[in-house]
Amino acid sequence: MKKAIALLLMASIVLMSSFAGGSQEDVVAADSSATTVTFVFADGDAGAKESINEIVNRFNSSHEGMRVEIQPGNGGNYTEFVRTKDSVGEFPDVVEMRGEAAMYIRAGKLAPLPAELTDLFLSPMVIDGNVYTVALAGENTNGIIYNKAYFDEHGLTEPQSYDEFIELCQTIEDLGDMDPLVVGGGDLWHLGFLFNKCWDDQVISLDPDFIAHCYSGEKDFSDPSVKAAIEELVQIMAYAQTGWASTPDAQITTFLVNDMAAMMYSGTHMFTQILSADPDFELGWFAIPSPDGKVRLVGGSGISGLAVSTECQSDPAKWEVAIEFLKFFYAPENYGIYCDTLSAIPATKDAPVSNGLPVLQEVITATGEADSLSPMWNSKSGINELPPDFRNFTYKTAVEVLLGQRTIDSACEELNKTWAVAASSFNPVTGQGIN
């Protein structure tokens, strides 16, 4: 009897590890003679964690003599997690890079990836003639996700111009039964979705190299286009829910599915979260046109993505495993798991057949028809890369304007002061702080 119980307990442990996405004990038993590479990714999103673990388990079970070992971040601050790994001499072999990729490239931590891998992608980010990261997905296209049943009930239609969008927000506000927009401003990065739209509409539309021109001294943040971007943000945010500045991103789904707000502006990753909260929710989606009538969307490949360390590259056996794993990861039959789980837009030429939501196809169509596609303003590299921490300072300053704590003019003055300090130690145009 005791032996049977022990066997049952052992089976339970193995089964639990497969569902928990355990890094050390996957469903497939580890081969002690296999060449092993370590893998770290941002595991705060449950869908990303589940799908990536499944692909890793598939690889380990199908590649004799090769093994990928996930080192879990346990959902904490991912940027700090990677920095800590680096500081203690445990930088991973395969690592997900986010906005900090350029810093690690300059530090010589990331290896240029071979053409056999990078040729699989539509538009990989090239830096000084090399590709160092391959995108997990096309840049997360932001748009308005809305309550379709509510729109149908009140005869509301998708706007065809920016002015029509503002009129739509006002109409919903006048109806008085829910807020037009829910914004998760309690997480500062969430405000970046709408800020980036206004920045693209007003600044990048006039000068794609505005940041580079700030480095060179030709432009600064008192430019009329920057003021126009903040003015547009103020106009849109006037329709956000009361308390938006303290509402975390994790709660915005609750507002939408509980008829507290009619719309949110976010990425396609929210589709599955919304339907997980309410499987009967009727999703609608549209892009907000720019004031000049163009449609500008986040899209293409940014600097974020999966990378391989130079230390791994120095070991031919490990390098072979790392590149083979990445090729396996992006094979349509495996990559489709990730894309469907996260409602992600594929970044590869040989895109997986989507088994996902019909609304996602609307987004894919919109990106194909958009007047321009570009990464988020803080995901650009080279001469348009932002100084460290300048993004967050900009968002904090914008919040102060939105809360009536400062004027737009004073905000621009503060941005100029902070920029002057930041650019004195980091300037990719002059090379300051790059090497």
Buried (B, 14 or more C-beta within 10 A) or exposed (E): EEEEEEEEEEEEEBEEBBEEBBBEBBBBEEBEEBBBBBBBBBBEBBBBBBBBBBBBBBBBEEBEEBBBBBBBBEEEEBEEBBBEBBEEEEBBBBBBBBBBBBBBBBEEBBBBBBEEBBEBBEBBBEBEEBBBBBBBBBBBBBBBBBBBBBBEEEEBEBBEBBEBBBEBBEBBBEEEEBBBBBBBBBBBBBBBBBBBBBBBBBBBBEBBBBBBBBBBEEBBBEBEBBBBBBEBBBBBBBBBBEEBBEBEBEBBBBBBBEEBBBBBBBBBBBBBBBBEEEEEBEBBBBBBBBBEEBBBBBBBBBBBBBBBBBBBBEBEEBBBBBBBBBBBBBBEEBBBBBBBBBBBBBBBEEBBEBEBBEBBEBBBEBBEEBEBBBBBBBBBBBBBBBBBEBBBBBBEBBBBBBEEEBEBEEBBBBBBEBBEEBBEEBBBBEEEBEE
